Amino acid sequence: MKLLVPAFLSAAALLAAPAAAQDAAPPTPEQAQAAARHFALANGLLQAPATANVPQEVKNRIFLCIYSAPFKEISEKATAFIEANDQLSLDDDNHVRNAILFVCGYRPQAPQQ
């Protein structure tokens, strides 16, 4: 899995705002479909055998994030993050996975030389 998190740093300010209060309105069909896709991609980072190449640090971060925040918030922030960055696409599963990881606070360590 190729992590693109450093490319996402330009939109970090977008995600720094505190979460809004829970809306009473149900999600639109598009929002529900996007959230379901985002959840499937995030869940794929946690489930074997697909996780053989996913570092434990990534698995821990995504689990704690999903456990501690409403997935609606995670999905909406990931979508907003991608939409704010011209180099990213909501149609690219890797971009969505990496946006979710970024929203969840994962920052890969720079390779040691």
Secondary structure, DSSP 8 states (H G I E B T S, - for coil): ----GGGGGGGHHHHHS------SS---HHHHHHHHHHHHHHHHTTSTTGGGGS-HHHHHHHHHHHHHS-HHHHHHHHHHHHHT-TT--TT-HHHHHHHHHHHTT--------
